[in-house]
């Protein structure tokens, strides 16, 4: 691991320690017997169904990547399914250093350049955020009956304001994407020339990232492909929301009162929380969901912790068994792949 990633991991660890300290400090007590009692009474049929739903989302991810590849090669969803499972297993076990395993494996399997698949990955993120933003806005304006019983009577308006702000951010990002798709190469050349005299390395890095992003945008060949990609993205995140609904309702009680808007708020908080995580242990995602359930929805400390951990395991870590099995079948070592991917990424940045 290079110095930049070691520093990044150290910063993430410090932030997580601070968040954990603040969370624990605000709780006057934590009853472990209550925690285990609530966990043992979970409806495990709901948990298994949520895990199955999560597994199916990887099929949708593979289908979406197949559409991204249409302009450059003809492949099948089945061929891309393995890299999805293995890639997300690498992300779960290795943290952010495993993020680029999927593009690396797909590039190698389909005889594509690594840079082209990194570009696809970047565009994939836009579709993910766009789908979640749309769902958050729709659900936010519906509201939940639970909200009227919460101490924060302004929650509905706050969620709508947050959803609108999130959507505005995505609209701005989409506008930038449209501009880059049309003039990205010219913009990259201008910026590299503009800053080359002062910071050559920075200018080259910025230019290469803009070119990669522009290349990724070219994979959307026509309106039909765009509609297919966006529909698949919405369907995938709708299924993830269903998994969250199943996992929260598996506890019964107050968590069984959470409606669509509450589930979307929980899911969005987990999405942003996942930006801060450590290999194998996560951190940000669990803390975000626990905080929302405890501080906003008024769920007891013990139930919030139990449910937050279960959501993390079922929707994020459950991929590991299948991913390791597929990696073994293809004679792949995740650490070896991660190191090869790091070298490819370093070469791409030069």
N, C-alpha and C positions, 0 to 999 in steps of 0.2 A: 504494500500500500504506500503511495507516495505521500510526501509531506503535506500536500494540500488536503488529501482525504483524511490524514491523521488529525490535522487541525480541525477539519469539519466535524469529525467524530467527537473530538474533545469538546467542541462548542455545543454539539447536540447533547452530549452527556451532561454538561453543566446546566443547560437549559432544562433538561428533564429532571435533574436533581432539584433544581429550584421549584419547578412545577409540583413535584411530588411533595416537597417540604411545605409549600403553601397549601396544598390540598389537605395534607395530614394536620397541619397546624390549625386549620379552620374547623376540624372535627374535634369536639370535646371528648368523644368516646367512640370506640368501634367494637361492637359485640361480635366476636368470631363465631360464637354458637348460633347467633341469628344468621350470619353469613352462610354457614354450612347448612343450616336448616332450610333456608330459601333455595340454595343451590340444589340440594337433594330432592326438592319437591318440584323441580322443573319438569315441564311436559317434554320428554325427550323425543317424542314423535315429531313435535314441531321443530326441534333442533336438527334432527336428521333430514327433515324436509327442507329446512333452510340451507343445509349443507349441499343437498342435491341441487337445489335451485342455484346456489353459488357455482357448483361445478358446471351447470349448463351455460352460465355466462361466459365460460372460457370457450365454449363452442361458438358463441356469438362473436367473441373477440377474434377467433380464428377465421370465421366467415368474413368479418369486416376487413381483416388484413388481406384476405384473398382478393377482395374488391380493390383494395389499395394497390395490389400488385398487377391488376389487369393490364395496365398500359405497358408493363415491362416483361411480364411472363405469365404463362398459364399454369396454374397450380390448383390444388384442391383444399378444401377445409380440413380434411383428414390429415394431410401432410403438415399443415400449420398448427394442428392441435397440440402436438407434442411440445414444440417450442413455447407455446403459451403456458402449459403446465410447468415445464422445467424453468422457464423464465421467472414466473411468479414464485416458484419455490426458491430460486436463487435470491429474489428480492426479500422473501420472508426470512431466510436464513442468514443472508449476508448484508442485508440493509441496502442502502443506496448504491454501494459498489456493484450490486447485482442487477441494477435497473436496466442496464444495456445488454443483458444476456439474451433477451428475446430478439432484439434487432440483430445481434451477432449470429445467433443460431439460424435465424431465418435467412440472413444474407448467405451464410455458408451452405445451407440446405438448398436454396433456390438459385445459387450462383449469381447473387446480386452483390453490389458493393455495400460495405458496411455503412458508408455515409448515406446511401440512398435509403437504407432501412432505419437509420437514426432519424432521417427526415420524415419517414412515415410515422415513426413513434411520436415526433413532435406534433404532427397533424392529428394523430390519434388523440392526443391530450386536448386539443381544441374541441374535437367532437364530444369528448367526455364532459368537458366543462360546459359546453353549450347545452347538452342534453340535461345535465343536472340543473343548470340555471333555469331552463324552461320549466322543468318539473317543480322546482322550488317556487317559482313565481305562481304557477297554477295552484299548487297546494297551499301556498301562503295566503292566497286570497279566498280559499275555502274556509280555513280555520278549523278548529277542533272544539267540541263541546267541553273537553277537559280544561281549556284555557279560561273559561269563565269562572272556574272554581279555584284558580291559582291566585296567590297573593299579588302577583304582578298583573294588574288589569290592562296594562298597556302592551302586553306581549304580542297580541295580534297585530297591532300597528307597527311594533318594532320588527316583527318578522317580515311584514310586507315591505317595510322600508329597506331591510337588509336584502330581501329577495330582489327588489327593484335595483338596488345598488349593484348586486351581483350580476344581474342581467345587463346593466349598463356597461360594466366592465367587459363582459363577453362580447357585447356589440362593438365596443372599441377594438377589442382584439380581433374580431371578425373583419372590421374595416381595415385594420393594419394588414391582415392576411390577404385581403383582396388587392390592396396596393402592392404588396410584395409579390403576389402571383403575377401581376402585370409588369412590374418594374423592379423586381427584387435584385436582379443581376446588376442593373445600372446603379441602384442605391448602394449595393455592396461595394462596387468599384469606386463610387464617389467617396464613401466614408473611408475606405482604405487609403485613397489618395489624400484625403483631407487630414487624416491623423498620422499618416506614415512618417512624416518628418519629426513628430514629437514622441510617439510611442508606437514603434513599428510592430512589436509583438501584439500589443492590444489591438491595433488596427487590423492586423492580419486575422487575429482570432475573431473579432467582431464580424469582419467580412465573410469568413468561412462559415460562421453560424448563420448569417443571413442567407448565404447561398444554399446551405443545407436545408433551411426552412423553406426557401423558395422552391428548391427541388422537390421537397415533400408535397408542396401544394400542387405541383404539376400532376400528381397521381390521380387527382380528381378530374377525370377526363371529360365528363359531361354532366348535365343536370340529373339524368337518371342515376348515375353513380353517386352523386351528392345526396339525393333523396334516399337511396338505399343505405348509405353510410349513416346518415342522420337517423333514419328509422331504426337501424340496428343499434345505434348508440342509445336511443331513448328506450328501446325494448330491454337492452342489457341493464341499464340503470333502474328501470322499473322493476326488473326481477331482483336486483340487489335491494331495492326498497321493500319488496315483498319478503326477502330474507330477514331484513331488520324487523319487519312487522311480526313475523313468525317468532323470532327470538325474544322480542319484548313481551309478546302475548303468551309465550311459554311460561312466564312467571305468574300470570294471572294478576289479581289485585289491581293496584293503581296503574301498573304498566300495561294492563289489558285495556285501559281507557285511551291509550295513545292512538290518535287518528292519523290520516295521511300527512297533514301539515307538520305534526309533531315528529313523525318518522323522518320526513324530509329534513327537518331542522337537525335531528340527530345524525342523519347520514352526512349532511354538509359539514357539520362540526367534525365528524370523524375524518372526512376527506381532507380538510385543512389541517387537522391534528396529525395526520399521517406524514406530513412534511417533516415532522420532527420524530425520528425513530432510531432505535439502535438495532443492530443485527440480532435476529432471533428473539428479541424481547419487546420490540415495538416501543411503546411509550406514549407518544403524542396522541395517537388514535384512541387508546383506552382512556387516557386522562380527559380527552375532550368529551367523549360520550358519557363518562362518569359524571363530569362536571355539569353537563346539560341536564342529565336525569336528576341529579341531586339538587343543583342550584335553581334550575328553571322549572322543572316539573315536580319538585318537592318529593322525590323518591327517597326513601330511607338510605342512609349511607351504605349499609350492608348489601341491600338489594341492588343499588346502583353499581357498586363495585363488582358484584357477581355477574350482573347482566352485561356490563361493559367488557369484562374479560371474556364472557361467552361469545359476544358479538365478534370480538377480535379473533378468537379461535375459529369460529364457524365460517366467517366471511374472508379471513385473510390467511390464517395458518393451516386451515384444513386442506389446502392444496399440496402440502408437503409430502404426504405418503404417495400420492399418484405421481407427483413430480420426481421424487427420488426413484420410484419404480421405473418410470420412463427413461430417466437419465441412466440408470443401470442397464436397461435394455439396449440403449444406444451407446453404451460404454463411454459415458461422459462423467467427468469429475467436475462438480460445480466450481470448486476452487480453481481448477485448471482452466475452465472456460472463462471464469471471471478474470483471471490473469491475462488470458489471450485477448479478452474484450478490452481490458485496460490498455494493453499495448496498441490495439487497433484504435482505441479512442485517443490515445496520446499521439499516434501518427496522424490522426485526422485533425488534431489541433495544431500541428506544426505547419 
